Amino acid sequence: MAEAGQALSILPTVSPGSMAMWHNTIPQPSDSSLNHVKCKRILMILARAQQESFVFEGVSFRDYIYIMELLDSDRSGKTWNKLTFLPHPQRLMVSSPSPLHEFIITHLMDELSCTLRTIPLPKSISCQPAGNKSFNKESIEGIPDLTVDMWSRHNTESRRVLLRECAFTQSDQNVTEKLWAYVLDALDILVVCKILIKQGDRYCSPGTKPSVAKGLRSSHLLTWAEFCSVNAGDFAQTVVDGHTWLSLSSVEIHVWVHQPGDSDINLDRLDSDGHTVGTLFPTIDVDDVNGTFQRGL
């Protein structure tokens, strides 16, 4: 089984240097052949996955559509798969967001809604935050964790002004690559956020430990009160029936804002004008992040 976020080459393979190339033209028909064998291998890996994210190399656009349609039609699936496809490097990223991931996104969307209400916008301007809203452009087809769209009474065509992605078991490199692709085709974006959730210990499913899995199957289902009683605190390591279910070391939030005179947001920029970093755990330090966010919008 591959490690979380590991790139898997499913025939045909991609040479190491090819992933660094970006092109400004759409994939040619020769890049869009359908490989049923490859697609079935990917679907088999996802069906037995014990981790949250995978990266597959050498995936054509038709492969991506075929896999997406089959996953959508599988109503009995145990997990929800979010697909991100990068056409030019032919890379498919698949994530199955954990409850922790979705809880953080929901909480941040509530906080974002409150923050947007404090920004003195003209009454003719409207903003709408949304989670898991599709984003289909030439450089990427995906579902960002959180977006903000803006429109005016005089022009109902919306502009996407904020993107936010959360990395739990996805690697920082993969999430950053997605953000770069989003920015490449969305010049209206004013703010980009990246949340990095770092684990204290690498999570291992109880299904990979026969003795633990057997013990869990024979245990009774805990009530909410019983579950809470076995935890030392809200942010402590969570251990139930001898198995570690969650162990966090830190949660960071990075914010980039569009700078006057720049054509788009530069994610390589780490100076204080264009980039700010804060923490949500183990300490809460988001004053600079909030200030940068409001300045960016």
PEVENKA-V181514 format. One record per pair of residues at least 6 apart in sequence whose ideal C-beta (glycine too) atoms are under 7 Angstrom apart, sorted by the first residue. I is the first residue (numbers start at 1). J is the second residue. D is the distance in Angstrom with one decimal. If there is no record, write none. Layout:
I	J	D
I	J	D
This chain:
1	50	6.4
2	8	5.7
2	54	6.8
4	51	4.3
4	52	6.2
4	53	5.9
4	169	4.1
5	53	4.9
5	55	6.5
5	169	6.1
5	170	5.5
5	171	4.1
5	174	6.0
6	55	6.8
7	55	4.3
7	57	5.8
8	54	6.3
8	55	6.7
8	56	5.2
8	57	6.9
9	57	4.6
9	58	6.0
10	38	4.9
10	41	5.3
10	42	5.7
10	56	5.4
10	58	6.4
11	38	5.6
11	58	6.9
12	58	4.9
13	58	6.2
14	57	4.3
14	58	4.8
14	90	7.0
19	89	5.0
22	88	5.9
23	88	4.9
26	138	6.1
27	61	5.8
27	87	4.9
31	60	5.7
31	61	6.9
31	90	6.8
32	60	5.1
32	61	4.7
32	62	4.8
33	60	5.7
33	62	6.4
34	60	7.0
34	62	4.2
34	63	6.2
34	66	6.0
35	63	5.9
38	63	6.2
39	63	5.4
39	66	5.2
39	67	5.4
42	56	5.7
42	67	6.0
43	67	6.5
43	70	6.3
45	54	6.7
46	81	6.4
46	94	6.2
49	96	6.9
50	205	4.2
50	207	6.1
50	208	6.2
51	169	6.1
52	95	5.8
52	96	5.4
52	97	7.0
52	98	5.7
52	168	6.3
52	169	3.9
53	93	7.0
53	94	6.7
53	95	4.4
53	169	5.3
53	170	4.4
54	94	4.8
55	91	6.5
55	93	5.2
55	174	6.0
56	92	4.5
57	90	6.9
57	91	5.9
58	90	5.6
59	90	5.4
59	91	6.8
59	92	4.1
60	90	6.3
61	87	5.9
64	83	7.0
64	85	4.4
64	92	5.8
68	83	5.5
71	77	6.9
71	81	5.2
79	96	3.9
80	96	6.4
80	97	7.0
81	94	5.5
81	96	5.5
82	95	4.9
82	97	6.4
82	143	5.1
83	92	6.7
83	94	5.8
84	93	4.2
84	140	6.7
84	142	3.7
84	178	5.7
85	92	5.5
85	141	4.6
85	142	7.0
86	140	5.7
86	181	5.8
88	139	6.9
93	174	5.9
93	178	6.9
95	170	5.9
98	168	6.2
100	168	6.5
100	246	6.6
101	166	5.8
101	168	4.9
104	166	6.0
104	195	6.8
105	131	5.6
105	145	5.0
105	146	5.8
105	166	5.9
108	146	6.4
109	129	5.4
109	131	5.5
109	146	5.8
112	129	5.0
113	129	5.6
115	293	6.8
116	127	5.0
116	129	6.8
119	294	6.1
119	297	5.9
124	152	5.2
124	153	4.2
124	154	6.5
125	150	6.5
125	152	5.4
126	151	5.7
127	148	5.8
127	150	5.1
128	148	6.9
128	149	5.2
129	146	6.7
129	148	5.0
130	147	5.5
130	149	7.0
131	145	6.5
131	146	5.5
132	143	5.2
132	145	6.9
133	144	6.9
133	147	5.2
134	143	5.5
135	142	5.5
135	143	6.9
135	144	5.6
135	182	6.3
137	185	3.5
137	186	6.7
138	185	5.6
139	181	4.6
139	184	4.6
139	185	4.7
140	178	6.8
140	181	3.7
140	182	6.0
140	185	6.9
142	178	6.3
144	163	5.2
144	164	6.8
144	165	6.0
144	182	6.7
145	164	5.7
145	165	5.3
145	166	5.0
146	164	3.9
147	160	5.7
147	162	6.3
147	163	5.8
148	161	5.5
148	162	3.8
149	158	4.2
149	159	6.8
149	160	5.5
150	158	6.6
150	159	5.2
150	161	4.9
151	157	6.6
151	158	4.3
151	159	6.9
159	188	4.3
160	186	5.6
160	188	6.1
160	189	6.2
161	188	6.2
161	189	6.2
161	190	4.6
161	191	6.8
161	297	6.6
162	189	6.9
162	190	6.6
162	191	4.5
163	179	6.8
163	182	5.4
163	189	5.9
163	192	5.2
164	193	3.9
165	175	5.0
165	178	6.1
165	179	6.0
165	194	5.7
166	195	4.3
166	197	6.8
167	175	4.2
167	194	6.9
167	195	6.7
167	196	5.2
167	197	6.5
168	197	4.5
172	196	6.0
175	194	6.1
176	267	6.4
179	192	5.7
179	194	6.3
179	267	6.0
180	267	5.9
183	189	6.0
183	192	6.5
183	264	5.4
183	265	5.2
183	267	6.8
187	263	6.8
187	264	5.4
189	258	7.0
189	265	6.1
190	257	6.5
190	258	4.8
190	296	5.2
190	297	5.8
191	255	6.5
191	257	5.5
191	293	6.1
191	296	4.1
191	297	6.1
192	256	4.6
192	265	5.4
192	267	6.8
193	253	6.5
193	254	6.8
193	255	5.3
194	254	4.5
195	251	6.8
195	253	5.2
196	252	4.5
197	248	6.8
197	251	5.2
198	249	4.8
198	250	4.8
199	247	5.9
199	248	6.4
199	249	6.5
200	237	6.8
200	247	3.8
200	248	5.9
200	249	4.3
201	244	6.4
201	247	4.5
206	212	4.4
206	213	4.9
206	216	5.6
206	243	5.0
207	213	5.4
212	242	6.7
212	243	5.2
215	241	6.0
216	241	5.6
219	241	5.5
227	240	6.9
230	240	5.8
231	238	5.7
235	248	6.8
235	281	6.0
237	244	6.3
237	246	6.8
237	247	4.6
238	245	4.6
238	246	4.1
248	281	6.1
250	279	6.6
250	281	5.9
250	282	6.5
251	279	6.7
251	280	4.1
251	281	4.1
252	277	6.1
252	279	5.7
253	278	5.1
253	280	6.1
253	286	6.7
253	289	5.7
254	275	6.9
254	277	5.1
255	276	4.9
255	289	5.3
255	292	5.0
255	293	5.7
256	265	5.1
256	267	5.9
256	269	6.9
256	274	6.0
256	275	5.2
257	274	6.2
257	292	5.8
257	295	6.5
257	296	3.2
258	265	5.3
258	296	6.6
259	273	6.5
259	274	5.2
266	274	6.5
269	275	5.5
276	288	4.9
276	289	5.4
276	292	4.1
278	285	5.2
278	286	4.2
278	288	6.0
278	289	3.8
279	285	4.9
280	286	6.9
